[in-house]
Amino acid sequence: MSQTANMSDILDVLVVGAGFGGICAGIKLREAGIDNFGIYDKAAGIGGTWWHNTYPGAACDIESHLYCYSFEPNPDWSRKYSPQPEIQAYIEHCANKYGIRDQIHLQREIRQHALVDGLWRTTFADGQVQWSRHIIFATGGLHVPAFPDIPGTSDFQGTSMHSAEWDHTVDFSKSRVAVIGSAASAIQLVPELAKVAAHVDVYQRTPNYIAARNDFAYPGWMKKLFANVPGLTWLYRQCLFYKGDLGIYPIVKTSKETRRRTAMQNMVKSHIRSSVDDTEMAEQLIPDYPMGCKRILIADNFYSSLNRDNVALVTEGIQAITAEGVNTNDNRHHPADIIVYATGFDMEKHLVAIEVIGADGKTLEERWDEGRPDVYKGGFIPGCRIFT
């Protein structure tokens, strides 16, 4: 085959992404006796979401003993919901323990996969090419930041950043900060910024159901039990799983659980009203849609941070961003030194961030342009041997 490298340079499997999914794929490939694979990531380090998201207060909203590999329990999680540095350290530990470091290639941004004569030709941003027999997509969806389409964003003269592209050189002390967004990342970073900033404006477009996290630090005796009692971490993990699977999932995914859904909605609304001192603000924070229509969030300190004198909730829509701050639809100007976009990720763009050309010469974007993305059983696409 004239276009291919020699047979010794062809990988059996090429894995895209070095986050939890990609590292797990590498571990399981090696476990299956497949050593001729490579894991490629555009970032300078492994960890995926946890490499990119390092904003103050970053943590997982799934319990740590559940948010880890079932085959590699960690008895030493510090908290019920561990912070970003611990999760990052865990995935680094797994890559080292299972000996797949040599198969990980960082700062290798992929531009295209093309199926040519039964083999995948992967082209990188620097023009280099790697051939493989199979591709595993483990890119996840939390790596292409989404920015709102607001007039004047380029006019702002202060510092601006996305929560997933945090600039740790910026000093937030004594600054007026505009946090645009009030969902998953905002509710974690706002309480931290409120501790140091002169003022924080939180711009809310749509209120969210934010339940109490009920986080706590694991005492030493409990971590000793996890480490020394056989099967205890497995049993605890099962309890966490079935609590969510049997207790929460049916409420948001089936139409029959209206009574339980209403009860949970009322519980969260009561939590909001009891946590926020300002009655009018509390009502602005209460959703007017059924629970489950949007992601249910958890936090212990977001509502209390809104009670601070240096934090304000802004519910008027944003008219424009100016050189010195934010103008809202009620013709008010809100001065700002720093803008933080806590606006989530482009969950559609990441699906076509890498051009994928099938055996028929048709790209995924062209294939899906006829309707919504369609994948057989969540992982197979006609004419493309891709696993996700």
PEHU-V456575 format. One record per backbone hydrogen bond with DSSP energy under -0.5 kcal/mol. NH is the residue of the N-H (numbers start at 0). CO is the residue of the C=O. E is the energy in kcal/mol with one decimal. If there is no record, write none. Layout:
NH;CO;E  NH;CO;E
//
This chain:
3;0;-1.1  8;5;-2.2  9;6;-1.2  10;130;-2.5  11;35;-2.2  12;35;-1.3  13;133;-2.4  14;12;-0.5  14;37;-3.3  15;135;-2.9  16;14;-0.7  16;39;-3.4  18;137;-0.5  22;18;-2.7  23;19;-2.0  24;20;-2.3  25;21;-2.2  26;22;-2.3  27;23;-2.6  28;24;-2.4  29;25;-2.2  30;26;-2.1  31;27;-1.6  32;29;-1.6  33;28;-2.8  34;32;-0.8  36;34;-1.8  37;12;-1.7  38;102;-3.6  39;14;-2.8  39;37;-0.5  40;104;-2.2  46;17;-2.8  49;46;-2.0  50;47;-1.5  51;47;-2.1  52;48;-2.7  53;51;-1.1  57;54;-2.0  59;81;-1.5  63;79;-2.9  65;62;-1.8  66;62;-2.7  67;65;-1.7  71;68;-1.3  74;72;-0.5  76;73;-0.9  79;215;-2.3  81;79;-0.5  83;57;-2.7  85;82;-0.9  86;82;-1.7  87;83;-2.8  88;84;-2.2  89;85;-2.1  90;86;-2.1  91;87;-2.0  92;88;-2.3  93;89;-2.2  94;90;-2.1  95;91;-2.0  96;92;-3.1  97;93;-2.3  98;95;-1.2  99;94;-1.9  100;94;-0.6  102;99;-1.2  103;100;-1.7  104;38;-3.5  105;103;-0.5  106;42;-2.7  107;40;-2.7  108;106;-0.5  110;122;-2.8  111;122;-1.7  112;354;-2.9  113;120;-1.9  114;356;-2.5  115;113;-0.8  115;118;-3.4  116;114;-0.5  118;115;-1.9  119;131;-3.4  120;113;-3.2  120;118;-0.5  121;119;-0.7  121;129;-3.0  122;111;-2.7  122;120;-0.5  123;127;-2.9  124;108;-2.9  126;123;-2.1  129;121;-2.4  131;119;-1.9  132;10;-2.0  133;11;-0.8  134;384;-1.0  135;13;-2.5  136;134;-0.5  136;386;-3.3  137;15;-2.4  137;135;-0.7  142;140;-0.5  144;142;-0.6  145;343;-2.5  149;147;-1.6  152;149;-1.2  154;151;-1.6  155;151;-0.7  155;152;-0.7  156;322;-2.4  158;336;-1.8  160;338;-2.0  162;340;-2.2  164;161;-2.1  165;162;-0.5  167;165;-0.9  169;166;-1.4  171;169;-0.7  173;195;-1.5  174;171;-1.8  176;174;-0.6  176;198;-3.1  177;337;-2.9  178;176;-0.6  178;200;-3.2  179;177;-0.7  179;339;-2.7  180;178;-0.8  180;202;-2.0  182;341;-0.5  186;182;-2.6  187;184;-0.9  188;184;-2.2  189;185;-2.7  191;187;-0.5  192;188;-2.6  193;189;-2.6  194;190;-0.6  194;191;-0.6  195;192;-1.4  196;192;-3.0  197;174;-1.4  198;174;-1.7  199;309;-2.8  200;176;-2.9  201;199;-0.5  201;311;-3.1  202;178;-2.9  202;200;-0.6  203;201;-0.8  203;313;-2.6  204;202;-0.5  209;207;-0.9  210;208;-0.6  210;296;-2.9  217;77;-2.2  221;218;-0.6  222;218;-1.8  223;219;-2.1  224;220;-1.7  225;221;-2.4  226;222;-1.8  227;223;-1.9  228;224;-2.7  229;227;-0.8  231;228;-1.9  234;230;-2.4  235;231;-2.6  236;232;-2.3  237;233;-2.2  238;234;-2.0  239;235;-2.1  240;236;-2.4  241;237;-2.6  242;238;-1.8  243;239;-1.5  244;240;-3.0  245;241;-2.4  246;241;-0.6  246;242;-1.1  247;242;-0.6  247;243;-1.1  248;243;-2.9  250;247;-0.7  251;247;-1.2  251;248;-0.5  252;248;-1.5  253;249;-1.4  256;253;-0.6  260;256;-2.8  261;257;-2.7  262;258;-2.0  263;259;-2.3  264;260;-2.8  265;261;-2.6  266;262;-1.8  267;263;-2.4  268;264;-2.7  269;265;-2.3  270;266;-1.9  271;267;-2.3  272;268;-2.4  273;269;-2.1  274;270;-1.2  275;271;-2.0  276;274;-0.5  278;276;-0.7  281;277;-2.5  282;278;-1.7  283;279;-1.4  284;280;-1.1  284;281;-0.6  285;282;-0.9  286;284;-0.5  291;293;-0.6  292;289;-1.7  296;208;-2.6  298;210;-2.3  304;300;-1.4  305;301;-1.2  306;303;-1.0  307;304;-1.3  310;307;-1.4  311;199;-2.6  313;201;-3.3  313;311;-0.5  314;312;-0.6  318;326;-2.4  319;326;-1.7  320;150;-2.9  321;324;-2.7  324;321;-0.6  325;333;-2.5  326;319;-3.2  327;331;-2.3  328;316;-2.8  330;327;-1.8  333;325;-3.3  334;332;-0.6  335;323;-2.4  336;175;-3.0  337;175;-2.0  338;158;-2.6  339;177;-3.1  340;160;-3.0  340;338;-0.5  341;179;-2.0  341;339;-1.0  342;340;-0.7  345;143;-3.3  346;344;-1.3  349;345;-1.5  350;347;-1.1  351;347;-0.6  351;348;-1.3  352;349;-0.6  354;110;-2.1  354;352;-0.5  356;112;-3.2  356;354;-0.5  357;355;-0.5  357;361;-2.5  358;382;-1.9  360;357;-2.0  363;355;-1.7  366;362;-2.6  367;363;-2.8  368;364;-0.9  369;366;-0.5  370;367;-1.7  375;379;-2.8  377;374;-1.4  378;375;-1.9  379;375;-1.9  380;383;-1.0  383;380;-2.4  385;383;-1.9  386;134;-2.2
//
